[in-house]
Amino acid sequence: MQNKKAKEAKRRWEKLCRSIAQKRNPFAEMSKEQVIKELRRTREKLWEEKLASRT
């Protein structure tokens, strides 16, 4: 049973890795400053959503 689960997990992991490898990096064409700005914007959005879910 464990062996079956391990094989299934490995298969799913490999599928995920292939999927990620095929996708383009969203930060590929950005400068360092643009990447930082975008990450901050995303962090801010997630933080607001997290706080909104608490009220």
N, C-alpha and C positions, 0 to 999 in steps of 0.2 A: 504494500500500500504506500509506504513512504517513498519507495523508488518511483512509483507512478507519479506521485505529487512532485517529486524532484524533477522528473523529466518534463512534466507539464510546466513547472515554474521556469525551467531552463528554456523551453520552447517559447514561452511568452516573453522572457527577457530578451532573447535573440530577436524576436519580432519587434519589440520595442526599440532595440538598438538600431535595427535596420530602418525603422520608421524615422527615428531621430536623425540618422545619417543622411536621409534623403531630403529633409527639410532644410531650407536656407536659414542661416543665422540672421535673426532680425536686426542685429547690431552690426552686420558686416560692412555696410557702407557709411556708418556713422563715425564721427570723430569721438575722441574720448569725452569731451564736454557734452556732446549730444547724448551719448550713452548714459552718462551720469544724470543728466537732466531727465531722460526717459525713465530711468530706474527710480529716481525720486518721485516722479509723477505717479508711477505704478504703486510705489510704496504708500504714498499719500492716499491714493484711491482705495487700496486694500485696507488701510488703517481706518478710513472713514466708513467703509462697509462693515468692518468688524465692530466699530463703535455703534453704528446704527443698529446692528443686530442685537445689541445688549439692551437697548431701550425699549 
